[in-house]
Amino acid sequence: MTKKVLASFMMLFMIVSISFDAQAQSAEPYSMWEDIMLTPDNTKLKILQTNMAAHNKKYHKEAPYTAQVYNIASVQILEKLFGKWDL
């Protein structure tokens, strides 16, 4: 009798765990964000912008691998916009 009850609980556990696994596989798609910060050579910012744009056009043009660059800023650019400041 104890073996039958134990076997029944094990079967129930397996069925429930399989159903949870099936629900996890059919979940809604989602977006993933990744932020990075680079420290570029300030004398070669134009080269960085050109090469990054070419890289993104080649490797990140189709979903789900698309990439966007929202801002490239350096201390020199910020000083031109806002003036010099002391840290």
C-alpha positions as protocol buffer text, in pm:
chain_id: "A"
residue {
  index: 1
  type: MET
  ca { x: 0 y: 0 z: 0 }
}
residue {
  index: 2
  type: THR
  ca { x: 280 y: 244 z: 91 }
}
residue {
  index: 3
  type: LYS
  ca { x: 457 y: 175 z: -240 }
}
residue {
  index: 4
  type: LYS
  ca { x: 138 y: 253 z: -434 }
}
residue {
  index: 5
  type: VAL
  ca { x: 87 y: 583 z: -250 }
}
residue {
  index: 6
  type: LEU
  ca { x: 452 y: 678 z: -298 }
}
residue {
  index: 7
  type: ALA
  ca { x: 435 y: 586 z: -667 }
}
residue {
  index: 8
  type: SER
  ca { x: 116 y: 790 z: -705 }
}
residue {
  index: 9
  type: PHE
  ca { x: 278 y: 1097 z: -547 }
}
residue {
  index: 10
  type: MET
  ca { x: 583 y: 1056 z: -769 }
}
residue {
  index: 11
  type: MET
  ca { x: 364 y: 1036 z: -1081 }
}
residue {
  index: 12
  type: LEU
  ca { x: 168 y: 1342 z: -970 }
}
residue {
  index: 13
  type: PHE
  ca { x: 493 y: 1533 z: -907 }
}
residue {
  index: 14
  type: MET
  ca { x: 626 y: 1438 z: -1252 }
}
residue {
  index: 15
  type: ILE
  ca { x: 306 y: 1548 z: -1426 }
}
residue {
  index: 16
  type: VAL
  ca { x: 298 y: 1881 z: -1244 }
}
residue {
  index: 17
  type: SER
  ca { x: 666 y: 1952 z: -1311 }
}
residue {
  index: 18
  type: ILE
  ca { x: 628 y: 1870 z: -1682 }
}
residue {
  index: 19
  type: SER
  ca { x: 332 y: 2107 z: -1711 }
}
residue {
  index: 20
  type: PHE
  ca { x: 533 y: 2390 z: -1548 }
}
residue {
  index: 21
  type: ASP
  ca { x: 820 y: 2322 z: -1786 }
}
residue {
  index: 22
  type: ALA
  ca { x: 586 y: 2333 z: -2085 }
}
residue {
  index: 23
  type: GLN
  ca { x: 450 y: 2670 z: -1971 }
}
residue {
  index: 24
  type: ALA
  ca { x: 801 y: 2810 z: -1935 }
}
residue {
  index: 25
  type: GLN
  ca { x: 882 y: 2715 z: -2295 }
}
residue {
  index: 26
  type: SER
  ca { x: 576 y: 2892 z: -2434 }
}
residue {
  index: 27
  type: ALA
  ca { x: 625 y: 3219 z: -2246 }
}
residue {
  index: 28
  type: GLU
  ca { x: 585 y: 3554 z: -2420 }
}
residue {
  index: 29
  type: PRO
  ca { x: 895 y: 3687 z: -2601 }
}
residue {
  index: 30
  type: TYR
  ca { x: 1078 y: 3968 z: -2426 }
}
residue {
  index: 31
  type: SER
  ca { x: 1339 y: 4233 z: -2498 }
}
residue {
  index: 32
  type: MET
  ca { x: 1680 y: 4225 z: -2338 }
}
residue {
  index: 33
  type: TRP
  ca { x: 1876 y: 4542 z: -2278 }
}
residue {
  index: 34
  type: GLU
  ca { x: 2250 y: 4559 z: -2236 }
}
residue {
  index: 35
  type: ASP
  ca { x: 2440 y: 4878 z: -2163 }
}
residue {
  index: 36
  type: ILE
  ca { x: 2814 y: 4907 z: -2205 }
}
residue {
  index: 37
  type: MET
  ca { x: 3057 y: 5188 z: -2146 }
}
residue {
  index: 38
  type: LEU
  ca { x: 3371 y: 5214 z: -2355 }
}
residue {
  index: 39
  type: THR
  ca { x: 3666 y: 5444 z: -2305 }
}
residue {
  index: 40
  type: PRO
  ca { x: 3772 y: 5535 z: -2660 }
}
residue {
  index: 41
  type: ASP
  ca { x: 4083 y: 5713 z: -2775 }
}
residue {
  index: 42
  type: ASN
  ca { x: 3954 y: 6069 z: -2803 }
}
residue {
  index: 43
  type: THR
  ca { x: 4171 y: 6142 z: -3105 }
}
residue {
  index: 44
  type: LYS
  ca { x: 3995 y: 5867 z: -3305 }
}
residue {
  index: 45
  type: LEU
  ca { x: 3625 y: 5922 z: -3226 }
}
residue {
  index: 46
  type: LYS
  ca { x: 3527 y: 5959 z: -3594 }
}
residue {
  index: 47
  type: ILE
  ca { x: 3694 y: 5625 z: -3674 }
}
residue {
  index: 48
  type: LEU
  ca { x: 3507 y: 5464 z: -3382 }
}
residue {
  index: 49
  type: GLN
  ca { x: 3174 y: 5603 z: -3504 }
}
residue {
  index: 50
  type: THR
  ca { x: 3236 y: 5485 z: -3862 }
}
residue {
  index: 51
  type: ASN
  ca { x: 3352 y: 5138 z: -3764 }
}
residue {
  index: 52
  type: MET
  ca { x: 3075 y: 5091 z: -3506 }
}
residue {
  index: 53
  type: ALA
  ca { x: 2811 y: 5189 z: -3763 }
}
residue {
  index: 54
  type: ALA
  ca { x: 2959 y: 4945 z: -4017 }
}
residue {
  index: 55
  type: HIS
  ca { x: 2970 y: 4667 z: -3756 }
}
residue {
  index: 56
  type: ASN
  ca { x: 2609 y: 4724 z: -3651 }
}
residue {
  index: 57
  type: LYS
  ca { x: 2492 y: 4729 z: -4016 }
}
residue {
  index: 58
  type: LYS
  ca { x: 2670 y: 4400 z: -4085 }
}
residue {
  index: 59
  type: TYR
  ca { x: 2606 y: 4198 z: -3769 }
}
residue {
  index: 60
  type: HIS
  ca { x: 2305 y: 4360 z: -3599 }
}
residue {
  index: 61
  type: LYS
  ca { x: 2059 y: 4444 z: -3875 }
}
residue {
  index: 62
  type: GLU
  ca { x: 1802 y: 4167 z: -3814 }
}
residue {
  index: 63
  type: ALA
  ca { x: 1596 y: 4081 z: -3507 }
}
residue {
  index: 64
  type: PRO
  ca { x: 1664 y: 3949 z: -3247 }
}
residue {
  index: 65
  type: TYR
  ca { x: 2023 y: 4075 z: -3280 }
}
residue {
  index: 66
  type: THR
  ca { x: 1956 y: 4441 z: -3352 }
}
residue {
  index: 67
  type: ALA
  ca { x: 2167 y: 4701 z: -3177 }
}
residue {
  index: 68
  type: GLN
  ca { x: 2131 y: 5075 z: -3132 }
}
residue {
  index: 69
  type: VAL
  ca { x: 2386 y: 5333 z: -3029 }
}
residue {
  index: 70
  type: TYR
  ca { x: 2216 y: 5629 z: -2869 }
}
residue {
  index: 71
  type: ASN
  ca { x: 2509 y: 5843 z: -2765 }
}
residue {
  index: 72
  type: ILE
  ca { x: 2883 y: 5866 z: -2802 }
}
residue {
  index: 73
  type: ALA
  ca { x: 3020 y: 6131 z: -2568 }
}
residue {
  index: 74
  type: SER
  ca { x: 3366 y: 6225 z: -2454 }
}
residue {
  index: 75
  type: VAL
  ca { x: 3503 y: 6478 z: -2212 }
}
residue {
  index: 76
  type: GLN
  ca { x: 3612 y: 6699 z: -2503 }
}
residue {
  index: 77
  type: ILE
  ca { x: 3261 y: 6702 z: -2650 }
}
residue {
  index: 78
  type: LEU
  ca { x: 3106 y: 6777 z: -2312 }
}
residue {
  index: 79
  type: GLU
  ca { x: 3356 y: 7057 z: -2248 }
}
residue {
  index: 80
  type: LYS
  ca { x: 3263 y: 7216 z: -2581 }
}
residue {
  index: 81
  type: LEU
  ca { x: 2895 y: 7201 z: -2488 }
}
residue {
  index: 82
  type: PHE
  ca { x: 2908 y: 7296 z: -2120 }
}
residue {
  index: 83
  type: GLY
  ca { x: 3252 y: 7446 z: -2056 }
}
residue {
  index: 84
  type: LYS
  ca { x: 3534 y: 7313 z: -1840 }
}
residue {
  index: 85
  type: TRP
  ca { x: 3477 y: 7187 z: -1489 }
}
residue {
  index: 86
  type: ASP
  ca { x: 3698 y: 7064 z: -1206 }
}
residue {
  index: 87
  type: LEU
  ca { x: 3646 y: 6725 z: -1049 }
}
